[in-house]
Amino acid sequence: LELLSAESGYLRTDNRLLFTHDGGETWQEVTASLPAGAEVLGVHFEDAQTGWLVARTWAETGTTEIILYHTGDGGNSWEGSPVALENPQMAYEIAAAYPEPVENGEFWIALKLTSSSAFDRGSLLKSVDGGQSWQSLGLPAGAQVQVDENGLARLVAREGGQAYISADGGISWSLAEESISTETRLAESSLALPQGLSVEQLPTDTVELSFANPQAGWALSRQSQCAGEKRPPAFPGETSFVCYQADRLWTTQDGGQTWTQLVLEP
């Protein structure tokens, strides 16, 4: 989820990417042109036209590869190039990807890897030749990495809000002096709240937040519920226990003082 301007923004829901250019009045799915079965792992747009998408595609043989797609027309069309992994097995382990263009043909993709424990596994894919080749580096956590104009990279771990910095192109990371307290970030998120906005002012169960300016912002709330009985099926195909989640998108034009729900689809 990202609000790029007061009128334009995008939302990833299930395996689709929805885009709006009129403040959420209408929505367009911009991932329909991707290959059938492509699994969207992460998205980043610099503006309403220029963006990148990381997807996992599957072959009939069961093998998979990671593709980095680029669009220059707001997602109406995409051009993809394979990401050559040093360890091909990693393609099966990626839970989320965070593409980040740097400059002069350099591109980073931070990865959150699946784990059977509470340990937060991360890895960084780095290309310095426009995506022709990729180097795999370690990350202290599987979360988004942001690189400023001076080349300083910063990452905030979802668990605990601890911040890490790298001044050598992601080769090594050190703890930053500051961390983001639970009072100034979303629960289970590395996202800091805008100054002057508290968690209590957000819609209930907010899990994602994006502001285009101090006044205009979006919040995504999510509620999960389960119903039924956990037991072996009485007959083939029976579903006795069902879980589902309901996502709602909210908008504010007054810095979070009031919120209005947006309708994602007609």
C-alpha positions as CSV (number, residue, x, y, z in Angstrom):
1,L,0.0,0.0,0.0
2,E,1.3,3.4,-0.9
3,L,-0.3,6.8,-1.5
4,L,1.9,8.6,-4.0
5,S,0.0,11.9,-4.1
6,A,-3.4,13.1,-2.9
7,E,-5.0,11.5,-5.9
8,S,-2.8,8.5,-7.0
9,G,-1.9,5.4,-5.1
10,Y,-1.9,1.6,-5.2
11,L,-2.9,-1.3,-3.0
12,R,-1.9,-4.9,-3.2
13,T,-4.7,-7.2,-2.3
14,D,-4.4,-11.0,-2.6
15,N,-2.3,-11.4,-5.7
16,R,-3.5,-8.3,-7.5
17,L,-2.3,-4.7,-7.7
18,L,-5.0,-2.1,-7.7
19,F,-4.3,1.5,-8.8
20,T,-6.3,4.7,-8.5
21,H,-5.7,8.2,-10.0
22,D,-8.8,9.9,-8.5
23,G,-8.4,9.5,-4.8
24,G,-10.0,6.1,-4.6
25,E,-13.2,6.8,-6.5
26,T,-12.3,4.2,-9.2
27,W,-9.7,1.4,-9.3
28,Q,-7.9,-0.4,-12.0
29,E,-6.1,-3.8,-11.7
30,V,-2.7,-3.3,-13.3
31,T,-1.3,-6.9,-12.9
32,A,-3.7,-8.5,-15.4
33,S,-0.9,-8.5,-18.0
34,L,1.5,-10.6,-15.9
35,P,1.9,-14.3,-16.7
36,A,-0.8,-16.6,-15.4
37,G,0.0,-17.9,-12.0
38,A,2.6,-15.2,-11.2
39,E,2.8,-14.6,-7.5
40,V,3.3,-10.9,-6.6
41,L,5.9,-10.7,-3.8
42,G,6.5,-6.9,-3.6
43,V,5.9,-3.6,-5.3
44,H,7.4,-0.1,-5.3
45,F,6.4,3.0,-7.3
46,E,8.5,6.1,-7.5
47,D,5.5,8.1,-8.9
48,A,2.2,7.4,-10.6
49,Q,3.9,6.1,-13.7
50,T,7.2,4.5,-12.8
51,G,7.3,1.4,-10.7
52,W,8.8,-2.1,-10.1
53,L,7.2,-5.4,-9.1
54,V,8.9,-8.6,-7.9
55,A,7.0,-11.8,-8.8
56,R,7.6,-15.6,-8.5
57,T,6.6,-17.6,-11.6
58,W,6.2,-21.3,-11.9
59,A,7.0,-23.7,-14.8
60,E,5.1,-26.8,-15.6
61,T,8.0,-28.8,-14.2
62,G,7.5,-27.3,-10.8
63,T,10.6,-25.1,-10.9
64,T,10.3,-21.5,-10.1
65,E,12.2,-18.2,-10.8
66,I,12.1,-14.7,-9.6
67,I,11.2,-11.9,-12.1
68,L,11.7,-8.2,-11.6
69,Y,9.2,-6.3,-13.7
70,H,9.3,-2.6,-14.6
71,T,6.6,-0.2,-15.8
72,G,6.7,3.3,-17.1
73,D,3.0,3.8,-17.8
74,G,1.4,3.2,-14.4
75,G,1.2,-0.6,-14.7
76,N,-0.6,-0.7,-18.1
77,S,2.4,-2.7,-19.4
78,W,5.3,-4.5,-17.7
79,E,8.7,-5.6,-18.9
80,G,10.3,-8.4,-16.9
81,S,13.8,-9.8,-16.5
82,P,14.9,-12.8,-14.4
83,V,16.7,-12.3,-11.2
84,A,19.6,-14.8,-11.3
85,L,20.0,-16.1,-7.7
86,E,23.3,-17.3,-6.4
87,N,21.3,-20.0,-4.5
88,P,18.3,-21.1,-6.7
89,Q,16.7,-22.7,-3.6
90,M,16.1,-19.2,-2.2
91,A,13.3,-18.7,-4.8
92,Y,11.1,-21.1,-2.9
93,E,11.8,-19.4,0.5
94,I,10.9,-15.8,-0.3
95,A,7.8,-14.6,1.7
96,A,8.0,-10.9,0.7
97,A,10.2,-8.7,-1.5
98,Y,10.9,-4.9,-1.3
99,P,12.4,-3.5,-4.5
100,E,14.4,-0.3,-4.1
101,P,16.1,1.5,-7.1
102,V,19.2,3.4,-5.9
103,E,21.0,5.2,-8.7
104,N,23.3,4.7,-11.8
105,G,22.0,1.3,-12.6
106,E,22.1,0.1,-9.0
107,F,19.1,-1.8,-7.6
108,W,18.4,-3.5,-4.3
109,I,15.8,-6.0,-3.4
110,A,15.4,-6.7,0.3
111,L,13.8,-10.1,1.0
112,K,11.9,-11.6,3.9
113,L,12.5,-15.3,4.0
114,T,10.2,-18.0,5.4
115,S,11.2,-19.5,8.7
116,S,9.8,-22.2,10.9
117,S,10.6,-20.2,14.0
118,A,10.1,-16.7,15.3
119,F,13.5,-15.7,14.0
120,D,13.2,-13.0,11.3
121,R,15.2,-14.1,8.3
122,G,16.3,-11.6,5.7
123,S,18.5,-11.3,2.6
124,L,19.5,-8.6,0.3
125,L,19.9,-8.9,-3.5
126,K,22.0,-6.2,-5.0
127,S,22.7,-5.4,-8.7
128,V,25.1,-2.7,-9.9
129,D,24.7,-3.4,-13.6
130,G,21.0,-2.7,-14.2
131,G,19.9,-6.2,-13.2
132,Q,22.3,-8.2,-15.4
133,S,23.8,-9.9,-12.3
134,W,22.9,-10.1,-8.6
135,Q,24.9,-10.4,-5.4
136,S,23.3,-11.9,-2.3
137,L,24.1,-10.2,1.0
138,G,23.0,-10.7,4.5
139,L,20.3,-8.6,6.3
140,P,19.7,-8.3,10.0
141,A,16.0,-8.7,9.4
142,G,13.6,-9.3,6.6
143,A,12.2,-5.8,6.1
144,Q,12.2,-2.9,3.7
145,V,15.5,-1.1,3.1
146,Q,15.6,2.6,2.2
147,V,18.7,4.2,0.8
148,D,19.1,8.0,1.0
149,E,20.9,10.4,-1.4
150,N,24.1,10.0,0.5
151,G,24.1,6.2,0.1
152,L,23.2,5.5,3.7
153,A,20.9,2.5,4.0
154,R,18.4,2.1,6.8
155,L,16.3,-0.9,7.9
156,V,13.8,-1.2,10.8
157,A,13.1,-4.6,12.1
158,R,9.4,-5.5,12.4
159,E,10.0,-7.2,15.7
160,G,11.0,-4.7,18.4
161,G,11.4,-1.7,16.0
162,Q,15.2,-1.8,16.2
163,A,16.9,0.3,13.5
164,Y,20.0,-0.8,11.5
165,I,22.2,1.2,9.2
166,S,24.7,0.4,6.5
167,A,27.2,2.9,5.1
168,D,29.1,0.4,2.8
169,G,26.4,-0.6,0.3
170,G,24.7,-3.2,2.4
171,I,27.8,-5.3,3.1
172,S,27.7,-4.7,6.8
173,W,25.1,-3.5,9.2
174,S,25.2,-1.9,12.6
175,L,22.6,-1.0,15.2
176,A,21.4,2.6,15.0
177,E,21.3,4.6,18.1
178,E,17.5,5.0,17.9
179,S,14.7,2.5,17.7
180,I,11.0,3.0,17.0
181,S,9.0,2.6,20.2
182,T,5.7,0.7,20.2
183,E,4.0,4.0,21.0
184,T,5.1,5.5,17.6
185,R,4.7,2.6,15.3
186,L,2.1,0.1,14.2
187,A,2.0,-3.2,16.1
188,E,4.0,-5.9,14.3
189,S,5.2,-3.3,11.9
190,S,8.4,-1.3,11.3
191,L,6.3,1.7,10.1
192,A,6.7,4.9,12.1
193,L,3.7,7.1,12.5
194,P,3.7,10.7,11.2
195,Q,4.6,13.3,13.8
196,G,1.6,14.2,15.9
197,L,-0.4,11.1,15.0
198,S,-1.0,8.3,17.6
199,V,-2.1,4.7,17.2
200,E,-5.4,5.6,18.9
201,Q,-6.3,8.0,16.1
202,L,-6.0,5.2,13.4
203,P,-8.9,3.0,12.3
204,T,-9.2,-0.1,14.5
205,D,-6.9,-3.0,13.5
206,T,-4.7,-0.8,11.2
207,V,-1.9,-2.9,9.7
208,E,-0.5,-0.5,7.0
209,L,-0.2,3.2,6.7
210,S,0.9,5.6,4.0
211,F,0.9,9.4,3.8
212,A,1.6,11.4,0.6
213,N,1.8,14.7,2.6
214,P,1.1,15.7,6.2
215,Q,-2.7,15.8,5.5
216,A,-3.5,13.1,2.9
217,G,-3.1,9.5,4.0
218,W,-4.3,5.9,3.7
219,A,-4.8,3.3,6.4
220,L,-5.4,-0.4,5.8
221,S,-7.3,-2.3,8.5
222,R,-7.5,-6.1,8.7
223,Q,-9.8,-8.4,10.7
224,S,-9.3,-12.1,10.8
225,Q,-12.0,-14.5,12.0
226,C,-12.4,-18.3,12.1
227,A,-15.5,-20.4,12.4
228,G,-16.4,-24.1,12.6
229,E,-14.9,-27.1,14.3
230,K,-11.3,-28.4,14.0
231,R,-11.8,-32.1,13.2
232,P,-11.0,-34.5,10.4
233,P,-13.4,-34.2,7.5
234,A,-16.4,-36.5,7.7
235,F,-16.3,-37.0,3.9
236,P,-13.9,-36.0,1.1
237,G,-14.0,-32.3,0.4
238,E,-15.8,-31.3,3.6
239,T,-14.6,-28.1,5.2
240,S,-15.5,-28.0,8.9
241,F,-13.2,-25.1,9.9
242,V,-12.9,-21.9,7.8
243,C,-10.8,-18.7,8.4
244,Y,-11.0,-15.5,6.4
245,Q,-9.8,-12.0,6.6
246,A,-11.5,-8.7,5.8
247,D,-9.4,-5.8,4.6
248,R,-10.7,-2.2,4.6
249,L,-9.1,0.9,3.1
250,W,-9.5,4.3,4.8
251,T,-8.5,7.8,3.7
252,T,-7.9,11.0,5.6
253,Q,-7.5,14.5,4.3
254,D,-6.9,16.2,7.7
255,G,-3.8,14.5,9.0
256,G,-5.6,11.5,10.6
257,Q,-8.2,13.5,12.6
258,T,-11.0,11.8,10.7
259,W,-11.1,8.7,8.4
260,T,-13.5,7.7,5.6
261,Q,-13.7,4.2,4.2
262,L,-13.0,3.7,0.5
263,V,-14.7,1.2,-1.7
264,L,-12.0,-0.8,-3.5
265,E,-14.2,-2.2,-6.3
266,P,-17.7,-1.4,-7.7
